[in-house]
Amino acid sequence: MTTRAASLPRVHKKNLGKRLRDCWQLYVLLLIPVVITIIYKYGPMYGIQIAFRNYNPALGVAGSEWVGWKWFERFFRAPTFDRMLWNTIKLSLFSLLWGFPVPILLSLALNQLRFQKLKRTVQTVIYAPHFISTMVICGMLRIFLSPTGGLINLIAGTNIDFLTEAGAFRTIYVASGIWQEAGWGTIIYLATLSSVDPALYEAAKVDGASVFQRILHIDIPCLLPMIILQLIMSASGIMNVGFEKAYLLQTDLNRATSDIIAIYVYEQGIVSAKYELGTAVGLFNTAINIVLLLIVNRIAKKYGEVSFV
């Protein structure tokens, strides 16, 4: 054993300079995305300090007065802070709770279709809503939910204006989000299922396994790592509720449930030109999302042996 090990050629590690000289073309290609990332991702982080200053465009970021935590304290003391925070969290959690399993179930069902023409047709139909703009979606929702001639009221035989009902806003928001994005979310799961060895299905059939048993013991274990990764990514954006749809569906009568942090940032940071306050709120959201990402990633790594960062 010792003689054999001694006869093997010794591997000499190249130093960094030699590797750069030998593969300089690859490093030049790598340099392009690195520079672009630094310029467009890390460069704008210089502006984060606006959240800690009385920003004056004439003086610039560095020349503006430093005020520390002033804008964060103002945000925390806002009369509607509790309502905005809980509305944002509830919308995100309900969207995650009801929307996250739907693409998984759809992909498992589509994977069982053996008629390829039917499968492609169904995929096209459920993918289509993803390509409709949010403004058009909100316009469609207003038409469907209209108290005079709306599809929902015609089916139910009522004349309720659902968009003025604060209790109905979350249901409308979550249900429309599932309809719009569930089909698109199946793509990554179907791609994962396509890598499953067909011999596993054949062996399961020979052993007398039913369709449900094949899904339970073959498909789901195959999808589990991807499901955990998707869950981690979804959990890291809990504070980032979509501004456009919430703003377009908001009315004076449903503000109790539709008033979220993103709308507050728009009203204060853009409409009222309080850039410092808008930056502070955005930084607060980012900090919460990072903490949630690390927590969920730690739990997934501990119990699912899968991690994202």
C-alpha positions, 0 to 999 in steps of 0.5 A: 500500500505504501509502495503504491502511494509512493508511486503516484504522481505528486500534485503540485498546486499552482499559485494564484499568479500562475493560474491567472497567467494560464487562464487569463481569458477566463478571468477577463470574462469573469471580470465583466459581471463582477464589475457590473455587479459592483457598479449596479448592486454595491455602488448604490449602497452609498446612498443608504446614508440618506436614511441618517441625514437631513438630505439636501440635494444641493449639498449632496449626500456627504454634505447633508447634516447627520441626524442619526436615527431621527427618521427611524424614530419618526417612522416607528412613532407614526400613528399608523405604524402598527397597522401598516406593519401587521397588514404587511406581515399578514398579507405576506404570510397569507400569500405564503401559506396559501400560495406556496403549496399551489405550484407544487401541487400543480407540478405534481398533477401535470407530471402525471399527464401522459398526453403531451398535447393536453399537458402543453395546453394546460401549461400554456393556460396556467402560465398566461396570467403571469404575463398580464401586467399588474395594472391590467390584473387590477382592472380585471378585478375591479370589473369582476368585483363590480357591484353592478354587473360584476361576474362574482355578483352575478354568480352569487346573485348579490350586489356587494362592492367587495373592494370597499369591504376591508375584510375582503381585501386580503382574500382578493389580494391573495387569491389574485396572486395565486391565479397570476403566479401559480402556473409560472411557479410550476416551471422550476418544479417540473424541471426538477421532476424531469430529472427523475429516472424513469426506471424508478417509476417502472420499478414502482409500477412492477411492485404494485405502487399506486399513483399516489404512492409513486408521488409520495415516495418518488416525486416529493422526495425529489422535489424536497430540496427545491421546495426548501430552497424556494421556501427560504427565498420566499421567507426572505421577502416577507416584508416586500409586499407588492406595492402596485396591486395593493395601491391600485386596489386600495380605497378609502373604505379598505385602508384598514387592511390595505395600508401597508409599508410600501404604500407609506414609502411611496406617499412619504418618499415620493409624493411628499419628497421625504427621501430620508424617511423613504430610505429609512423605511426601506432599510428597515424592511431590508434588515428584517428580511435579512434576519428572516432569511438567516433564521429560515436558512438555519432551520432548513439547514438543521432539519432539512440539510439544505441551505441557501447561504 
